[in-house]
Every structure is written in structure tokens, then in C-alpha cells.
């Protein structure tokens, strides 16, 4: 998986599809463009980031995920 970071948030790109990461702390020290191995859990929404403003840019994604395990 490739780490993608922009003003809209942090994503993990898998086979050309981006998944928005809810628990950002797991990737705080990982630079954009890095390749990681992670176990993910798809979630319906991200309560910890609901009120957080990122930017007015749209980033197409496949929904929220939480990182369960990161290598």
C-alpha cells in the first residue's frame, strides 16, 4: 500500500483506489509516497475526525478505514 497525504487527509492506496485513514497517528511518522504493509478494517465513518477541517479540495476515495496492524 502506498501512503498518500494531501490537504484533504491521509489515504492508503491499494490497486489504484484510495482509502481514507481515520487513525492518523499510525501514519504520522510515515512520509507520503512510502510503501507500507497494513491490515485494515473498513468503517462507516470517523468520529474522531468528523469536525476537523482539511481543505476545500475533493479527493475521491473508497471510504474510511482504520489501521489495525502496520509494518
PyMOL commands that set and color helices and strands:
alter all, ss='L'
color gray80, all
select helices_A, chain A and resi 24-27+47-49
alter helices_A, ss='H'
color red, helices_A
select strands_A, chain A and resi 2-6+9-14+17-21+38-43+64-70
alter strands_A, ss='S'
color yellow, strands_A
deselect
rebuild
show_as cartoon
